[in-house]
Structures are given as C-alpha cells and as structure tokens.
Amino acid sequence: MLTEHFIASISAPSKTPPTPTARDAGIFLYEHQPLAALRSTYKKSVTSQNCLAVSASHVFAAQAEKAVVHVYGREKGNQEALIPFSERIRCVALACDDTILVLGTESGRLYLWEVCMLKPHERTIRRLTYGKTCTGRRVATPQSHLQPVTVLAVDPTSSFLLSGSADAEILIWSIPNLLSFSPPSSNRLSSEAPIVSPSHRLSDHGGAITALVIGRSSSSANIAVSAGKDNYIRVWDYRTGKLLRTFFALAPYCLALDPMDRAVYVGNEDGSIQLIDFFHPSDANMSMNTLRDSSHSQTAVDSNPTKCWVAQSQNLGACLGLSVSWDGSTLLSGHASGKVASWDVARGTYTSTITALSGSVTNLSYLPVSGFSSSTLSHSTQSKRDSSIKIHAVTKPRNDQFDTNEGRVVQSDYNLTVQFLTQLSAFGASAISSPANKGTVFEEALTHPCFPTTMVEEGLAELAAWNQPQTPSSLDGHASGGSGFMALDSATDATSLEMSAEQQNADLLEQIAALQRVQKVSLDQLEGLRLERKILVAEQREHRKRQLAKERRRSEKNRAALERREVVMEDDDDELSSESDDGSHEMGSESD
C-alpha cells in the first residue's frame, strides 16, 4: 500500500499546543494518505523559512536567530547532534544524494558540509553503491552576496546550486567545482588559496529573493523559478543565465512547481494561492511551451485572476510554505496562523484544514511516497532507497580549523573513514590481457595489485602544481625588461631563474624516480603473478594426469573383474551340462 507523508516546522510557538505530545515540538511528521495522523515530532527546534532539510535517514533544522543546526535521526526520532557554526544559518538544502548539506549564512557565504560522501565518486553512473566515506569536510565560498542568503536550490543532477539573497541577486554555482580538491585553472600555479566564483549572476529582481525552486528534469532544458519582494515571478534557464519569462504576483512568499513542470504555485502574503500556468489555455497552440519564446522574455505577464484560490472565512494568514503531492492532485499550504490547508488542484478550491499547529508554519514539504515495489522504481530511486547506502550517523564538521582559514575552499588535513557495506567486486588480473569488465575508476584502483600508473601520474602532477611557488607570468616579469628581452645585467634575476629551473628539473627527476619505482613494483608483481599462474597450471596438469591414471587403473580392475566373472560363469555352465548328461545316461540304464 502506498503511504504519503509530509513534514512541517514552525517558528516560535504563539499558542498552547493542541496535544501534550506536541509540547516543545518544533518539527512534525504527518501521514497524509491513507490515514491522516501525526506520526512523530522533533523537539527543541524553532526554524525560519527555508531552514529545514529532510533526507531518508535524518532531519536537518537550522535554529532561528542562532548559529546552530539540529540533526535528528528519523529511525529513532531523537536528536543526534547539535552543530555550532561561527555565524547564523539562514537557509539549508541537501545535494548529491542527500550526502552534502548546503548552508546559507548571515554574511552572504555558502557552506557545503559532507555529511556522508558516497563511493564511487562517479555519481553520474547510477549503480548500486557499496561503500561510503564519512569525512565531515566543510567547504566554503567567499562572501559573494552582499546580504544574507535567504534561499537555496539544487538541481536534480547535483551539478548546479542556486543561492538567492536579500540583495536581490541569484548566484549560480557549480557543485563539482566547489567540492573539487583541484584548484581552478587560473589558480593552478598560484600560491594563493583557490577561490571558486559563481558561473552566473541573475540580477533582474528589484527586491529580496523570497523563494527559489528548480524543475525536476535532468536535461539541459530544465528551468528555475524565483520570487522576489518586487512582486515578480521570473523563470530562468539557469544553465545559461537567460531570463525566459516574467509574471506579476501579489506578494509572493513561497513557490512550488507542478510535478510535470507545467505550472508554478505561488503562496501570497494574504494567504491566497496563485496558479501560473506555463501552458495557458488562451495560447494559440496549447501544446507548445512558450517559455522559451524570446519575444516574450522581457514582457511581464499578468496572471489570470481566475487562477487565484482563496479560502473564504478561514483566517489562514500569510502562506509561508507550499508542497505538491507526487501525483499533482493535492496542494498543501502552511500559514502564519499555524494551519496546514489542503487544496484540490483540479477544481482550484480549498478542501480542508489538516492540522493547526502552535506556531507559524515556516516549512512544509511532502516526503517521497513509500510502498512502491522495486520493479516500479527507477534505478536511481532504488539506489537512494537501498539499505547499503543508509547513513546511520552524520560526521560533524571541523569548524575550529576551518574558521582560521577564511576564504580557503579546500580544508586541509582531515581524516577519511571508509566503510564497506557489501562484498567488494573482484576483477581478474592478467599479464597479457585486460579484464572485460573493469568497473569504475574507484573499483579498479581498489582491487588493483598496486595503484594504477595513470592515477599516480595524475596525483604527482596535481601535487607539483599545488607546490609551485609562483606563476610563470611572475617569472617572466622578473626576468624580462621593458624591451621584451632578458635583462642580462641583472645577476639576481638570472640566478633566481636558474635556481627555479634547477628546482623544476629536480622535481621532474623525483617524479621520474617515483614512477620508475612504481613500475618496478608493478613488474615484480606481474612476474610473481606469472610464476603463480605457471605453478598453478603445472599443478592442475599434474592433478589431471593423476586423475586419468587413477581412472585408467580403476577401469582395468573393472575389466579384469568382469573377465574373471565371465570365466566362472562358463565353468558353471560346463558343470551343469555334464551333470545333466550323467543324469540322462543313468535314467537310460535303469530303463534297460
């Protein structure tokens, strides 16, 4: 049976909780279908908008007006950790199969916290993961926003991260670049700390960004929708930074996309719900999506008044959270009055109030539907729900060492703990042929007799690039004069250049020596494998010969036994025939 749940969080309680179990609770987990009921609560947490993130195993809640994040375990329903930070957290989001927690700060920075990193690193290869690494590594961006980060959104492929701020800007980041250990190409030869900058800046809004959502498509045609205090809803192609369409809104506080990305729902300050249909019935061709029509990109469109839903005489208050059911038939809205309302999408009408909480509902989200059979789930969904990648405990970030290196993207000197949850796949090694199925790079390196040569070469080259003291341009600047030739009268510059060349030669010689040592070890191991194979083949041949000889002796014994039996049977037949002749002869004599 399919089961549908939703989770809601509140701000500071403004009235008495409806039940004793809800006392001191700030996060509520409800079952919506088939039986509406409160299933669990999480206490000692008060959250603002966009400060709640939920994975299959944990709930992350940023405490309002404080620099801490609460971590709750969904399996036991208890608080597992209280993570302090150096500044207030204004929004959170999960990325990379729920293994990276992204946090937006009061100062306009972003933190990426590796709660648990799945292996292998090639996440684009959707296969069952057999291990996980818990690092607690934390990555930070520079202060790219001028004001606090208010909302975060991650695309379905975990390739792009969008951050909206009170400074009316939306920044688009590359998550692989943020998490990479390698510095950007512009910093590869620099001694300064590498800095990752956003790929695009979206500055069309005229007010603070209040909501930001991304479509569910994994293709290059996916869209993002933003809402601001300038009362505009804007649709973006976030991969290129291009503005697609602009719509008027009343006073948007939150957004929710239709499951098919055909429409967006807007929660307004007056508690009404506004539907903006990208395939409007008044269009000449209803089957064509006009979002990418360049002739409409700079024109603001007023939404249809008939698409504004109002719950008469309900006193819901401002709509602070929206979420759409998996089939798109039901819309839930959380309001400042503490009520969670249900709306019929097909009819566009208010249905009922599911519950009334003790504080303003600041976050509201449907959880993935449970109860599907494994045959109906996609491969990526099965990998997410597989017990082999379940995160049993989060790893706390190392804030003390990180905060002393402001601006560094890669945190140095951290521990890596790897846990293998299932049996490793073994790949056969041969000296004359390569295995048919090599698996991923991580699997090949793990099961290889030694580190692959390509991996060693890449690591040495990257290490040499990191340790370069200065850029070639700076060397050229020191060694060349204004006329474009080398200043021969500068003994110091020539000496420094010669020392730099000698140092590079020494580094190259060390790399070559290291590669030669690795090659020697590899050849020795291959020679050992050849000898082992030769001995094994000889043993197998000798064993086969012994078996054949034993079978031959056994068959000869059986043949001799058969021959003896046949001789005995012939003797018995002769005796019987002689006895019968004697008997007949005696009977004839008596008759005479």
C-alpha positions as CSV (number, residue, x, y, z in Angstrom):
1,M,0.0,0.0,0.0
2,L,1.3,3.5,-0.9
3,T,1.9,5.8,2.0
4,E,2.3,9.5,1.7
5,H,3.8,11.7,4.5
6,F,4.6,15.4,4.9
7,I,6.8,17.2,7.3
8,A,6.2,20.7,8.7
9,S,8.2,23.0,11.0
10,I,7.1,26.1,13.0
11,S,8.6,29.3,14.3
12,A,8.3,30.2,18.0
13,P,5.0,28.9,19.4
14,S,2.4,31.6,19.9
15,K,-0.3,29.4,21.5
16,T,-0.8,26.3,23.5
17,P,-0.1,23.0,21.6
18,P,-3.3,21.1,20.7
19,T,-1.9,17.9,22.3
20,P,0.5,17.1,25.1
21,T,2.8,15.2,22.6
22,A,3.3,18.4,20.7
23,R,4.7,20.3,23.7
24,D,8.2,21.7,23.0
25,A,8.0,20.2,19.5
26,G,9.1,22.3,16.5
27,I,9.0,19.7,13.7
28,F,6.0,17.5,12.9
29,L,5.9,14.4,10.7
30,Y,2.3,13.6,9.5
31,E,0.9,10.7,7.5
32,H,-1.4,12.2,4.9
33,Q,-2.5,9.1,2.9
34,P,-4.2,6.7,3.5
35,L,-4.8,7.7,7.2
36,A,-4.2,11.3,8.3
37,A,-2.4,11.2,11.6
38,L,0.6,12.6,13.5
39,R,3.4,10.0,13.4
40,S,6.4,11.7,15.1
41,T,7.7,15.0,16.5
42,Y,11.1,16.5,16.9
43,K,11.6,18.9,19.8
44,K,13.8,21.8,20.8
45,S,13.9,23.3,17.4
46,V,12.5,26.6,16.0
47,T,13.1,27.3,12.3
48,S,12.6,30.1,9.9
49,Q,11.6,29.8,6.3
50,N,13.9,27.6,4.1
51,C,15.7,26.3,7.2
52,L,14.6,22.6,7.1
53,A,16.1,19.8,5.0
54,V,15.0,16.1,5.2
55,S,16.8,13.0,3.9
56,A,15.7,9.4,4.1
57,S,17.6,9.0,7.5
58,H,17.9,12.4,9.0
59,V,16.3,15.8,9.6
60,F,18.4,19.0,9.5
61,A,17.0,22.1,11.0
62,A,18.8,25.5,11.4
63,Q,17.7,27.2,14.6
64,A,16.1,30.6,14.1
65,E,18.3,33.5,15.3
66,K,21.1,31.2,16.4
67,A,24.2,29.8,14.8
68,V,23.4,26.1,15.3
69,V,21.9,23.3,13.3
70,H,19.9,20.4,14.9
71,V,20.4,16.9,13.4
72,Y,17.7,14.4,14.1
73,G,17.6,10.7,13.3
74,R,14.4,9.6,11.7
75,E,14.8,6.0,12.7
76,K,14.9,6.6,16.4
77,G,13.2,10.0,16.4
78,N,15.9,11.6,18.6
79,Q,18.3,14.4,18.4
80,E,21.7,13.1,17.3
81,A,23.8,16.2,17.2
82,L,23.8,20.0,17.7
83,I,26.3,21.5,15.3
84,P,27.6,25.0,16.1
85,F,28.7,27.5,13.4
86,S,30.5,30.8,13.5
87,E,27.5,32.7,12.2
88,R,23.8,32.3,11.8
89,I,22.4,29.9,9.2
90,R,19.6,31.4,7.1
91,C,18.7,28.5,4.8
92,V,19.7,24.9,4.1
93,A,19.4,22.3,1.3
94,L,20.6,18.8,0.5
95,A,22.6,17.8,-2.5
96,C,24.4,14.8,-4.0
97,D,22.0,12.0,-3.0
98,D,21.5,13.7,0.4
99,T,25.2,13.4,1.3
100,I,26.0,17.1,1.1
101,L,24.3,19.7,3.3
102,V,24.4,23.2,1.8
103,L,24.0,26.1,4.2
104,G,23.5,29.8,3.5
105,T,24.8,32.2,6.1
106,E,24.1,35.6,7.6
107,S,27.1,37.2,5.9
108,G,26.3,36.0,2.4
109,R,28.6,32.9,2.3
110,L,27.8,29.3,1.5
111,Y,29.0,26.2,3.4
112,L,29.0,22.7,1.9
113,W,29.2,20.1,4.6
114,E,30.0,16.5,3.7
115,V,27.6,14.7,6.0
116,C,28.5,11.4,4.2
117,M,30.1,11.1,0.8
118,L,29.0,8.1,-1.3
119,K,31.5,6.0,-3.2
120,P,32.4,5.7,-6.1
121,H,32.8,9.4,-6.9
122,E,31.2,8.9,-10.4
123,R,27.7,9.7,-9.3
124,T,26.5,10.0,-12.9
125,I,26.9,6.3,-13.1
126,R,23.7,5.2,-11.4
127,R,24.6,1.9,-10.0
128,L,24.3,0.3,-6.5
129,T,26.9,1.9,-4.3
130,Y,28.7,-0.4,-2.0
131,G,30.5,2.0,0.3
132,K,30.5,5.4,1.9
133,T,33.1,7.7,3.3
134,C,32.5,9.9,6.3
135,T,34.8,12.9,6.3
136,G,33.0,15.9,8.0
137,R,34.8,18.0,5.4
138,R,33.4,21.5,5.0
139,V,33.8,23.8,2.0
140,A,33.1,27.5,2.0
141,T,32.6,30.1,-0.7
142,P,33.8,33.7,-0.4
143,Q,31.3,36.4,0.7
144,S,29.7,36.6,-2.7
145,H,26.3,38.0,-1.6
146,L,26.2,41.5,0.0
147,Q,23.3,40.5,2.3
148,P,22.1,37.2,4.0
149,V,21.4,34.2,1.8
150,T,17.7,33.6,2.0
151,V,17.0,30.5,-0.1
152,L,18.9,27.7,-1.8
153,A,18.0,25.3,-4.6
154,V,19.9,22.3,-6.1
155,D,19.2,20.8,-9.5
156,P,18.3,17.1,-9.9
157,T,21.8,16.2,-11.1
158,S,23.5,17.9,-8.2
159,S,25.6,19.8,-10.8
160,F,24.3,23.3,-10.1
161,L,23.5,25.2,-6.9
162,L,21.4,28.4,-6.9
163,S,21.5,30.8,-4.0
164,G,19.1,33.7,-3.6
165,S,19.8,36.6,-1.2
166,A,18.2,39.7,0.3
167,D,20.5,41.7,-2.0
168,A,18.1,40.8,-4.9
169,E,20.7,38.6,-6.7
170,I,20.7,34.9,-7.6
171,L,24.1,33.2,-8.0
172,I,24.6,30.0,-9.9
173,W,27.4,27.7,-8.7
174,S,29.0,24.5,-10.0
175,I,28.8,22.0,-7.2
176,P,31.7,19.8,-8.6
177,N,33.9,22.9,-8.7
178,L,33.0,23.7,-5.1
179,L,33.8,20.2,-3.9
180,S,36.9,19.6,-6.1
181,F,40.3,19.2,-4.5
182,S,42.0,20.7,-7.6
183,P,42.2,24.5,-7.8
184,P,40.7,26.3,-10.8
185,S,42.9,26.5,-13.9
186,S,43.5,30.2,-13.2
187,N,44.9,29.3,-9.7
188,R,46.7,26.1,-10.5
189,L,50.1,27.7,-10.5
190,S,49.4,30.2,-7.8
191,S,50.5,30.0,-4.2
192,E,47.3,31.8,-3.1
193,A,44.3,29.8,-1.9
194,P,42.0,28.8,-4.8
195,I,38.7,30.7,-5.0
196,V,35.7,29.4,-6.8
197,S,33.3,32.1,-8.2
198,P,29.7,31.7,-9.4
199,S,29.2,31.0,-13.1
200,H,26.3,33.4,-13.5
201,R,24.7,36.3,-11.6
202,L,21.0,36.9,-12.1
203,S,20.2,40.5,-11.1
204,D,16.8,41.2,-12.7
205,H,14.8,41.2,-9.5
206,G,14.3,44.5,-7.8
207,G,13.8,43.2,-4.2
208,A,14.9,40.5,-1.9
209,I,14.6,36.9,-3.1
210,T,11.9,35.1,-1.1
211,A,11.6,31.8,-2.9
212,L,13.5,29.7,-5.5
213,V,12.6,26.3,-7.0
214,I,14.2,24.1,-9.7
215,G,12.4,21.8,-12.1
216,R,12.6,18.0,-12.0
217,S,14.2,17.5,-15.4
218,S,17.8,16.2,-15.7
219,S,18.2,17.6,-19.2
220,S,19.7,20.9,-20.4
221,A,16.2,22.3,-20.8
222,N,15.4,22.4,-17.1
223,I,14.2,25.6,-15.6
224,A,14.3,27.6,-12.3
225,V,11.6,29.9,-10.9
226,S,12.3,32.7,-8.5
227,A,10.1,35.1,-6.5
228,G,11.0,38.4,-5.0
229,K,9.7,41.2,-2.9
230,D,9.4,43.3,-6.1
231,N,6.2,41.1,-6.7
232,Y,7.6,39.4,-9.8
233,I,7.9,35.7,-10.6
234,R,10.8,35.1,-13.0
235,V,11.5,31.9,-15.0
236,W,15.2,31.2,-15.8
237,D,17.3,28.9,-17.9
238,Y,19.8,28.6,-15.1
239,R,22.5,26.8,-17.1
240,T,22.9,29.8,-19.4
241,G,21.7,32.5,-17.0
242,K,19.0,33.6,-19.5
243,L,15.7,35.1,-18.4
244,L,12.8,33.2,-20.1
245,R,9.5,34.8,-18.7
246,T,8.3,37.3,-16.1
247,F,4.9,37.2,-14.3
248,F,3.2,39.5,-11.9
249,A,2.3,38.3,-8.5
250,L,0.5,39.7,-5.4
251,A,3.1,39.4,-2.7
252,P,4.9,36.1,-3.1
253,Y,6.3,34.3,-0.1
254,C,6.8,30.8,-1.4
255,L,6.7,28.6,-4.6
256,A,6.0,25.1,-5.6
257,L,6.4,23.5,-9.1
258,D,3.9,21.2,-10.6
259,P,5.3,17.6,-10.9
260,M,5.5,17.9,-14.7
261,D,7.0,21.5,-14.5
262,R,3.9,22.8,-16.4
263,A,2.9,25.3,-13.8
264,V,4.1,27.0,-10.6
265,Y,2.0,27.7,-7.5
266,V,2.6,30.9,-5.6
267,G,1.8,31.4,-1.9
268,N,1.0,35.1,-1.2
269,E,1.0,37.3,1.9
270,D,-2.8,37.4,2.1
271,G,-3.0,33.6,2.3
272,S,-4.2,33.1,-1.3
273,I,-2.7,30.6,-3.7
274,Q,-1.9,31.8,-7.2
275,L,-1.5,29.4,-10.2
276,I,0.7,30.4,-13.1
277,D,0.2,28.0,-16.0
278,F,3.1,27.9,-18.5
279,F,0.6,26.3,-21.0
280,H,-2.2,28.8,-20.7
281,P,-5.5,27.9,-22.5
282,S,-5.6,31.3,-24.2
283,D,-2.5,30.4,-26.2
284,A,-2.9,29.8,-29.9
285,N,-1.2,26.5,-29.6
286,M,-1.9,24.8,-26.3
287,S,0.7,22.0,-27.0
288,M,3.6,24.5,-27.3
289,N,5.5,25.7,-24.3
290,T,6.0,29.4,-24.8
291,L,8.6,29.8,-22.0
292,R,11.5,29.9,-24.5
293,D,9.9,32.3,-26.9
294,S,12.4,35.2,-26.9
295,S,9.7,37.7,-28.0
296,H,8.0,37.3,-24.5
297,S,11.1,37.2,-22.3
298,Q,11.2,41.0,-21.5
299,T,7.4,41.4,-21.1
300,A,5.8,40.9,-17.8
301,V,2.6,38.9,-17.9
302,D,-0.3,39.3,-15.5
303,S,-1.6,36.1,-14.2
304,N,-5.2,35.0,-14.8
305,P,-7.5,36.3,-11.9
306,T,-9.5,33.0,-12.1
307,K,-6.3,31.2,-11.1
308,C,-6.2,32.8,-7.7
309,W,-7.5,30.5,-4.9
310,V,-8.9,31.9,-1.7
311,A,-10.2,30.0,1.4
312,Q,-13.2,32.1,2.4
313,S,-13.6,32.9,6.2
314,Q,-10.7,30.6,7.2
315,N,-8.3,33.3,8.5
316,L,-5.3,31.3,7.3
317,G,-2.8,34.1,7.4
318,A,0.2,34.6,5.1
319,C,1.2,31.5,3.1
320,L,4.8,30.6,4.1
321,G,5.1,27.1,2.7
322,L,3.8,25.1,-0.3
323,S,4.2,21.5,-1.4
324,V,2.5,19.4,-4.2
325,S,1.7,15.7,-3.9
326,W,3.5,13.2,-6.0
327,D,0.6,12.9,-8.5
328,G,-0.1,16.6,-8.6
329,S,-3.7,16.3,-7.4
330,T,-3.3,17.9,-3.9
331,L,-1.6,21.0,-2.8
332,L,-0.6,21.7,0.8
333,S,-0.1,25.1,2.2
334,G,1.4,26.2,5.6
335,H,0.2,29.5,7.0
336,A,1.2,32.1,9.7
337,S,-1.8,31.1,11.7
338,G,-0.3,27.6,12.2
339,K,-2.8,25.9,9.9
340,V,-1.9,23.4,7.2
341,A,-4.6,23.6,4.4
342,S,-5.3,21.2,1.6
343,W,-6.4,22.3,-1.9
344,D,-7.9,20.4,-4.7
345,V,-5.7,21.2,-7.7
346,A,-8.2,20.1,-10.4
347,R,-11.0,22.2,-9.0
348,G,-8.8,25.0,-7.7
349,T,-10.7,25.1,-4.3
350,Y,-9.9,24.9,-0.7
351,T,-10.6,21.4,0.7
352,S,-9.9,21.3,4.4
353,T,-7.6,22.2,7.3
354,I,-5.4,19.1,8.0
355,T,-4.0,20.4,11.3
356,A,-3.4,23.6,13.3
357,L,0.0,23.9,14.9
358,S,1.1,26.1,17.8
359,G,3.2,28.4,15.6
360,S,3.6,29.8,12.1
361,V,4.2,27.0,9.6
362,T,7.5,28.2,8.1
363,N,8.5,25.0,6.2
364,L,6.2,22.4,4.6
365,S,7.3,19.5,2.3
366,Y,5.9,16.2,1.0
367,L,8.2,13.3,1.5
368,P,8.8,10.6,-1.2
369,V,6.0,8.1,-1.4
370,S,6.7,4.7,0.2
371,G,5.2,1.4,-0.7
372,F,6.2,1.1,-4.3
373,S,7.5,-2.3,-5.5
374,S,11.1,-2.5,-6.6
375,S,10.0,-3.2,-10.2
376,T,8.2,0.1,-10.5
377,L,11.1,2.2,-9.1
378,S,13.7,3.8,-11.3
379,H,17.3,2.7,-10.9
380,S,18.3,6.0,-9.3
381,T,15.4,5.8,-6.9
382,Q,16.3,2.2,-5.9
383,S,19.9,3.3,-5.2
384,K,18.7,6.1,-3.0
385,R,16.5,3.7,-1.0
386,D,18.9,0.8,-0.9
387,S,19.9,-0.1,2.7
388,S,23.5,-0.4,1.7
389,I,23.9,3.4,1.4
390,K,21.9,4.3,4.5
391,I,23.6,7.0,6.6
392,H,23.4,5.8,10.1
393,A,25.3,8.7,11.7
394,V,26.5,12.1,10.4
395,T,30.1,13.3,10.8
396,K,30.5,16.7,12.4
397,P,32.4,19.4,10.5
398,R,35.7,20.6,11.8
399,N,34.9,24.2,12.4
400,D,37.8,25.1,14.5
401,Q,40.5,24.5,11.9
402,F,38.3,25.8,9.1
403,D,37.5,29.2,10.6
404,T,41.2,30.0,10.8
405,N,41.5,29.8,7.0
406,E,38.9,32.3,5.8
407,G,38.4,32.0,2.1
408,R,40.0,28.6,1.5
409,V,37.9,26.3,-0.5
410,V,39.7,23.0,0.4
411,Q,40.1,22.2,4.0
412,S,43.5,20.6,4.7
413,D,44.5,17.8,6.9
414,Y,41.3,15.9,7.7
415,N,40.6,12.3,8.4
416,L,38.9,10.0,5.9
417,T,36.9,7.0,7.3
418,V,35.7,4.4,4.7
419,Q,33.1,1.8,5.5
420,F,32.3,-1.0,3.0
421,L,28.8,-2.3,3.5
422,T,28.8,-5.2,1.0
423,Q,31.3,-7.6,-0.5
424,L,33.8,-6.0,-2.9
425,S,33.7,-7.0,-6.6
426,A,37.0,-8.7,-7.6
427,F,38.3,-8.2,-11.1
428,G,40.7,-10.7,-12.6
429,A,44.3,-9.6,-13.2
430,S,46.2,-10.9,-16.2
431,A,49.7,-10.1,-17.5
432,I,48.7,-10.5,-21.2
433,S,45.1,-9.2,-21.4
434,S,42.9,-6.7,-19.6
435,P,39.7,-7.7,-17.9
436,A,36.5,-7.5,-19.8
437,N,34.7,-5.5,-17.1
438,K,36.9,-3.0,-15.3
439,G,34.2,-1.3,-13.3
440,T,34.6,2.3,-12.1
441,V,38.0,4.0,-11.5
442,F,37.5,3.6,-7.8
443,E,36.8,-0.1,-8.0
444,E,39.8,-0.7,-10.4
445,A,42.1,1.2,-8.1
446,L,40.8,-0.6,-5.0
447,T,41.2,-4.1,-6.4
448,H,44.4,-3.4,-8.4
449,P,47.6,-5.0,-7.0
450,C,49.0,-1.5,-6.8
451,F,47.9,2.0,-7.7
452,P,47.3,2.3,-11.5
453,T,50.1,4.3,-13.3
454,T,47.6,6.8,-14.6
455,M,46.3,7.6,-11.1
456,V,49.9,8.0,-9.8
457,E,50.8,10.3,-12.6
458,E,47.8,12.5,-12.2
459,G,48.3,12.7,-8.4
460,L,52.0,13.7,-8.9
461,A,51.2,16.3,-11.5
462,E,48.5,17.8,-9.3
463,L,50.8,17.8,-6.3
464,A,53.5,19.5,-8.3
465,A,51.0,22.2,-9.5
466,W,49.9,22.9,-5.9
467,N,53.5,23.3,-4.7
468,Q,54.5,25.8,-7.4
469,P,55.8,29.0,-5.6
470,Q,54.8,31.5,-8.3
471,T,53.2,31.8,-11.7
472,P,55.2,31.7,-15.0
473,S,53.9,35.2,-15.6
474,S,55.6,36.5,-12.5
475,L,58.8,34.8,-13.6
476,D,58.6,36.5,-16.9
477,G,58.0,39.8,-15.2
478,H,61.2,39.4,-13.1
479,A,63.4,38.1,-15.9
480,S,62.4,40.4,-18.8
481,G,62.9,44.0,-19.3
482,G,60.8,46.7,-20.9
483,S,62.2,46.0,-24.4
484,G,61.0,42.4,-24.4
485,F,64.4,40.7,-23.9
486,M,66.1,39.3,-20.9
487,A,68.0,41.7,-18.7
488,L,71.5,40.3,-18.8
489,D,72.8,42.8,-16.3
490,S,70.5,41.5,-13.5
491,A,72.5,38.8,-11.9
492,T,69.9,38.2,-9.2
493,D,67.1,37.6,-11.7
494,A,69.2,35.3,-13.7
495,T,70.3,33.4,-10.6
496,S,66.7,33.0,-9.4
497,L,65.6,31.8,-12.8
498,E,68.4,29.3,-12.9
499,M,67.5,28.1,-9.4
500,S,63.9,27.8,-10.4
501,A,64.9,25.7,-13.5
502,E,67.1,23.5,-11.3
503,Q,64.3,23.0,-8.9
504,Q,61.9,22.1,-11.6
505,N,64.5,19.6,-13.0
506,A,64.9,18.1,-9.6
507,D,61.1,17.8,-9.2
508,L,60.9,16.1,-12.6
509,L,63.7,13.7,-11.7
510,E,62.0,12.8,-8.4
511,Q,58.7,12.2,-10.3
512,I,60.5,10.0,-12.8
513,A,62.3,8.1,-10.0
514,A,58.9,7.6,-8.3
515,L,57.3,6.4,-11.5
516,Q,60.3,4.0,-12.0
517,R,59.9,2.6,-8.5
518,V,56.2,2.1,-9.1
519,Q,56.9,0.5,-12.5
520,K,59.5,-1.8,-10.9
521,V,57.0,-2.9,-8.2
522,S,54.3,-3.4,-10.8
523,L,56.6,-5.5,-12.9
524,D,57.7,-7.6,-9.9
525,Q,54.1,-8.2,-9.0
526,L,53.3,-9.1,-12.6
527,E,56.3,-11.5,-12.7
528,G,55.0,-13.0,-9.4
529,L,51.6,-13.4,-10.9
530,R,53.1,-15.1,-14.0
531,L,55.0,-17.6,-11.7
532,E,52.0,-18.3,-9.7
533,R,49.9,-18.9,-12.8
534,K,52.7,-21.2,-14.2
535,I,52.8,-23.2,-10.9
536,L,49.1,-23.3,-10.8
537,V,48.8,-24.6,-14.3
538,A,51.5,-27.2,-13.7
539,E,49.7,-28.4,-10.6
540,Q,46.5,-28.6,-12.4
541,R,48.1,-30.6,-15.2
542,E,49.7,-33.0,-12.7
543,H,46.5,-33.4,-10.8
544,R,44.7,-34.1,-14.1
545,K,47.3,-36.7,-15.0
546,R,46.9,-38.4,-11.6
547,Q,43.2,-38.5,-12.0
548,L,43.4,-40.0,-15.5
549,A,45.9,-42.7,-14.3
550,K,43.6,-43.5,-11.4
551,E,40.6,-43.8,-13.7
552,R,42.7,-46.0,-16.0
553,R,43.7,-48.3,-13.2
554,R,40.1,-48.4,-12.0
555,S,38.8,-49.3,-15.4
556,E,41.5,-52.0,-15.8
557,K,40.5,-53.6,-12.5
558,N,36.8,-53.5,-13.5
559,R,37.7,-55.1,-16.8
560,A,39.7,-57.9,-15.1
561,A,36.9,-58.5,-12.6
562,L,34.4,-58.8,-15.5
563,E,36.7,-61.3,-17.3
564,R,37.0,-63.4,-14.2
565,R,33.3,-63.4,-13.7
566,E,32.7,-64.5,-17.2
567,V,35.2,-67.4,-16.8
568,V,33.5,-68.5,-13.6
569,M,30.1,-68.4,-15.3
570,E,31.4,-70.5,-18.2
571,D,32.8,-73.2,-15.8
572,D,29.4,-73.3,-14.0
573,D,27.7,-73.8,-17.3
574,D,30.0,-76.7,-18.2
575,E,29.4,-78.4,-14.9
576,L,25.7,-78.1,-15.2
577,S,25.7,-79.5,-18.7
578,S,27.9,-82.5,-17.6
579,E,25.6,-83.2,-14.7
580,S,22.6,-83.2,-16.9
581,D,24.3,-85.7,-19.4
582,D,25.2,-88.0,-16.5
583,G,21.6,-88.0,-15.2
584,S,20.1,-88.8,-18.6
585,H,22.6,-91.7,-19.0
586,E,21.7,-93.2,-15.6
587,M,18.0,-93.0,-16.4
588,G,18.5,-94.9,-19.7
589,S,20.4,-97.6,-17.9
590,E,17.6,-98.1,-15.3
591,S,15.0,-98.4,-18.1
592,D,17.1,-101.2,-19.7
